[in-house]
């Protein structure tokens, strides 16, 4: 019985994935999308031909036709139980929906490139790697304006994140999802093979710095800077001092004034050690968050110095952000060294503890100084955010930016 149910779910997923929303919406607007732009039924081409609103609508619908079948498959297998390997039915349903978009039965097995549908599938199946892939896609889109390049690298990044974040990603418990990520990324790259060729030859079209693209870049830039600055200030000036002060006061108080469950042997040194243990696990996430914010802020501002060469503020902004990101990259191994010395200060061997205490003071000072340098640079970048690029007045929203090759030759079909 379960085999019949699983087969029906997979068949339904393919039929849902085959619904050509881009083609249908374009026909509703009186346009044969196969004859316009790149001839693709995906959100990018629909947005280019019909406008941004319709492109967003198609993206959301294509995303849903990937996410919903996987969600339904997960609900059915969870409710009825299954003798199949874990995640197999959900993965097959997602793959069926994805293949339905690529090879739609309603369009004689023609279709799109599958990025939005694949995004819907992997969002349900592997949400954490998908979030990382989204950040990669957003960074590359803002920095390069190449939709195809951003999609390809994000697909590859999804596989790398799945393998990197999953313990033993190809053991029996994780193998199915890992293999699906590899297959889906391979299909995305394969469907973009023409775009890859144009990228190598320098003839791939870029999104123009029109109002929507500039608004996206400025929004990403400001949000990333705000989160970066806020996280450094809160962690460095609020959370960490409060934690160490609270633990220190516990160690300094008389035993009668402490909570009853604390041991009598707790002194200032041990209280400091406990505070270090409490703060230590935050450091990897702190530096990861700073790195993500730094990459997003820098990627969003990447093109401004080159597209607006007469405005020195954008060159200064780029330099400040690059230096701030460099301090984060340097600060991470430095923080790891300080954490190791913090633990070694309380080693049972007095000679080891004494040496670690002497080194800790020096390296901790360097780490704090570098952290405050980062904070200062991000503060400068925040101040420079008052001088963001103005909206273009003469560019047509949604029009592709011609490459250097296209300026010399007649326009070729645009991608994805």
Beta strands, then each sheet from edge to edge (+ up, - down):
strand 1: 206-207
strand 2: 400-401
sheet 1: 1+ 2-
end
